[in-house]
Amino acid sequence: MQQPNDTAAAQQMMRYDANKKTALIAYLLWFFAGYLGAHRFYLGRIVSGLIMLVLFLLSCVGMLILVGFIGLAVIGLWWLIDGFLIPGMISGANNKLINNLR
């Protein structure tokens, strides 16, 4: 017979499995929409995701007067560095989830 404590632990594990962040989805978002900050939104980094999105939009507008390329270069470098930082971001997001389930 299961103890009430076992049931609570099983429910926590099910909630964790349903909400955990995966590397596959993070890297797909990074590769296809990383310049918009999509992977950062997915990993719970809303502020930096918004900064990337706004910087991209401003850079697109700035391309009309040929200064937008600077912003796009910054986003490109940020995008490339994020490719290496995603595993740590996933770990941090999942650890935060575990702490919230306690």
C-alpha positions as CSV (number, residue, x, y, z in Angstrom):
1,M,0.0,0.0,0.0
2,Q,1.3,3.4,-0.9
3,Q,1.9,6.0,1.8
4,P,0.6,9.5,1.4
5,N,4.2,10.8,1.2
6,D,4.9,8.5,-1.8
7,T,1.8,9.9,-3.6
8,A,3.0,13.5,-3.0
9,A,6.4,12.6,-4.3
10,A,4.9,11.0,-7.4
11,Q,2.8,14.0,-8.0
12,Q,5.8,16.3,-7.7
13,M,7.7,14.1,-10.2
14,M,4.8,14.2,-12.6
15,R,4.6,18.0,-12.4
16,Y,8.3,18.3,-12.9
17,D,8.2,16.0,-16.0
18,A,5.4,18.0,-17.5
19,N,7.1,21.4,-17.0
20,K,10.8,20.7,-17.4
21,K,12.8,22.4,-20.1
22,T,14.5,20.2,-22.7
23,A,17.7,20.9,-24.7
24,L,16.1,19.8,-28.0
25,I,13.3,22.5,-27.9
26,A,15.7,25.1,-26.5
27,Y,18.2,24.5,-29.4
28,L,15.5,24.4,-32.0
29,L,14.1,27.8,-30.8
30,W,17.7,29.1,-30.6
31,F,18.5,28.0,-34.2
32,F,15.3,29.1,-35.9
33,A,14.2,32.1,-33.8
34,G,17.1,32.9,-31.6
35,Y,17.6,36.4,-33.0
36,L,14.1,37.2,-31.6
37,G,15.0,35.8,-28.2
38,A,12.6,32.8,-28.4
39,H,14.9,30.4,-26.6
40,R,15.3,32.9,-23.7
41,F,11.5,33.3,-23.4
42,Y,11.3,29.5,-23.3
43,L,13.9,29.2,-20.6
44,G,12.2,31.9,-18.4
45,R,14.6,34.7,-19.1
46,I,11.9,37.2,-20.1
47,V,13.8,40.4,-19.7
48,S,16.8,39.4,-21.8
49,G,14.4,37.9,-24.4
50,L,12.6,41.2,-24.6
51,I,15.9,43.0,-25.0
52,M,16.9,40.8,-27.9
53,L,13.5,41.2,-29.5
54,V,13.6,45.0,-29.2
55,L,17.2,45.2,-30.4
56,F,16.3,43.1,-33.4
57,L,13.3,45.2,-34.3
58,L,15.2,48.5,-33.8
59,S,18.0,47.1,-36.0
60,C,15.6,46.2,-38.7
61,V,14.3,49.8,-38.7
62,G,17.8,51.1,-38.5
63,M,18.8,49.2,-41.6
64,L,16.9,51.8,-43.6
65,I,19.6,54.3,-42.7
66,L,22.4,51.7,-42.7
67,V,23.1,51.7,-39.0
68,G,21.0,48.7,-38.2
69,F,23.8,46.4,-39.2
70,I,25.6,47.2,-35.9
71,G,22.6,46.0,-33.9
72,L,22.3,42.9,-36.0
73,A,26.0,42.2,-35.4
74,V,25.5,42.4,-31.7
75,I,22.5,40.1,-31.9
76,G,24.5,37.6,-34.0
77,L,27.3,37.6,-31.4
78,W,24.8,37.2,-28.6
79,W,23.1,34.4,-30.5
80,L,26.3,32.6,-31.0
81,I,27.4,32.9,-27.3
82,D,23.9,31.7,-26.2
83,G,24.5,28.5,-28.1
84,F,27.1,27.6,-25.6
85,L,25.1,29.0,-22.6
86,I,21.9,27.0,-23.2
87,P,22.9,23.9,-21.2
88,G,23.5,26.1,-18.1
89,M,20.2,28.0,-18.7
90,I,18.3,24.7,-18.9
91,S,19.9,23.5,-15.7
92,G,19.0,26.7,-14.0
93,A,15.4,26.7,-15.2
94,N,14.9,23.1,-14.1
95,N,16.5,23.7,-10.7
96,K,14.2,26.6,-10.2
97,L,11.3,24.4,-11.1
98,I,12.4,21.8,-8.6
99,N,12.7,24.4,-5.8
100,N,9.2,25.7,-6.7
101,L,7.7,22.2,-6.4
102,R,8.9,21.8,-2.8
